[in-house]
Amino acid sequence: MHEHWNLVADIGGTNTRLGVISNGKLTDLRKYPTGTLTDLLEAFHSLRDEIGTDPRAVVAAGAGPVKDGTIRLTNAHLDLSESDIGKATGAQHTFVINDFTAAAWSVAEANGDDVEVLQGAATPPVGTRLVVGPGTGLGVGALLYSEGRYHTASGEGGHVGLSPRHGDEVEIFRAARHIAPDCFFDDSLALEAEMFLSGTGLPILYQAVGVAAGQVNTPVRNARDILDDARTQTDPIAEKAAHMFTTHLGAVMGDLAVVLMPAGGVFLVGGVAEKNRWLFKDAFRDAFNAGGRFSDLRRSMNLYVSEQGEFGIVGANNFCKSALAR
């Protein structure tokens, strides 16, 4: 059954998912604690031994920079190389890729059944695609379409500048300077987008909103609780933070879309989007489309929420198929 198979991995700071791919399809999915490098390689090796043959290829995706065939897994605090993977599995082909390279590849084959349509075509058309994922950080990936095939472009789009959109937000940004001063651009009111628009950043935004509203001792809260209180309208500070979160995220995505001109669509991916659909309604869409003279252009773009489970595994598999076809 597994004479010819590939192994794909989605490596997080806490857990690693390993997928067995036969004939291009996911046939088995396992979850392991990420642990140390030795633990991680042992998980690869054990799955190879269980199946009984070497995989043809292994693709491992994780959060961190890739250089010279090695990925530095930021949240797991370890370095994983293609040569390490080859020794552990016997694979002929090994690849380490950034998690948002995988996220971009996850939408390469997306169709109407894989998305919720926020605006535009019911089925994502063929063409360049932009992927944005607010999670622990703010990830951005691009899947470029050229000469009949897709290619990925890596970057750090989650660290573009974020500034007040309205006058009543100025004091909030000023308050944030005292909470996260290293994340501001020189002496301006612009800060890294990730510092508000992520699971790590939303608590900073919440504190800043509280301080600006006159709360001297605004508590430190996690993103899940903030969003729960905003959804149930039980905390005005949480409601304001959630509104700023969704409108600033929409605006950033609209700005990135104008840069890239993704004819194939703009996609929200990840757990925040999946678990908090209520956030991504009219206010989000209006902010995405607010582009001055280019508002009509933004309104013409296809905007989606990806509904694919295990999008990291899906993306690693799509990358693998493309790499082996070259």
Residue, then its C-alpha position, 0 to 999 in steps of 0.5 A: m500500500h505504501e510502496h511509494w509514499n511521501l511524508v509531510a510535517d506541520i511543526g508547531g511550538t507544542n505539537t507536530r503533525l505528520g501526514v502519510i501521503s499515498n498517491g497524492k492523498l493524505t491517508d494517515l495523520r499522527k500528532y506528537p509533542t514537538g519536544t527536542l530535535t532528537d524527539l522530533l527526528e525519532a518521530f520521523h524515524s518511527l513512522r518510517d519504521e512502522i510503514g516499513t519503506d523509505p518515503r520518496a520525499v519529506v516536506a517539513a513546514g514550521a514557523g521560522p526562517v529557512k537558510d541553506g537547507t535548515i529551518r530555525l523553528t522559532n517557537a520550538h527553539l531548535d534547528l531542523s535540517e534537510s540532511d537530518i530528515g534524510k538520515a532519519t527517514g532515508a528519503q530521496h528528497t527532503f525539504v524544509i519550508n516556512d509555515f506560511t510557504a505551506a499556508a500559501w500552498s494550502v490554497a493552490e487547489a482550493n475550490g468553492d467547497d474549501v472557502e467561505v466567500l466574503q466577496g467575489a466569485a463563488t469559486p476562486p479563479v486561477g491566478t496569484r493568491l494572497v494568504v494572511g493568517p492571524g495566529t500566534g503571529l501575523g503570517v503572510g504568504a503569496l502564491l504567484y501564478s506564472e506560465g501555468r504553474y504556482h510559485t511561492a514568494s516569502g516575506e515578512g508582511g506581518h511586520v508592515g506598519l500599522s497606524p491610527r485609522h481614526g482620531d479616537e485611535v490616536e490615544i490608543f496607539r500612544a498608550a501602546r508605546h508604553i506597553a510595547p515601545d520596541c515595536f514602534f517605528d522610530d518616534s512615530l505612531a506606527l507599529e508592527a502590524e503583528m503587535f496588534l493583529s495576532g494572538t500575541g498582539l491582541p492582549i497588547l491592543y486590549q491593554a492600550v484600549g483600556v489605558a486610553a479609556g482611563q483604566v489605570n490597571t487594565p488586566v493582562r488577558n489572553a486573546r481567546d477571553i478578549l474575543d469571547d467577551a467582545r462576541t458576547q458584548t460583556d466588556p466594552i474594552a474587549e468590544k473596542a479592541a475586537h473592532m480595531f483588530t478586524t478593521h485594521l486587519g481588513a485594511v492591511m489585507g487590502d493594502l497587501a492585495v493592491v501591492l500583489m494584485p491577486a487575481g486568484g483571491v485573498f484568503l484568511v487562514g488559521g485558527v483565529a479566522e476559523k473560530n471567530r467568523w463573527l469578526f469577519k463581516d461588514a466592518f472587516r470587508d468595508a475596511f478591506n475595500a476602503g482604498g480611496r480612488f482604488s476602492d472600486l478595485r478592492r471591491s472587485m477582488n475575491l475575498y475568502v475565509s479558508e475552511q480547510g482543516e489541517f491547512g499546514i499539512v495540505g500546503a506541505n503536500n501541495f508543495c511536495k507535489s509541485a517540487l517533485a514535478r519539476 
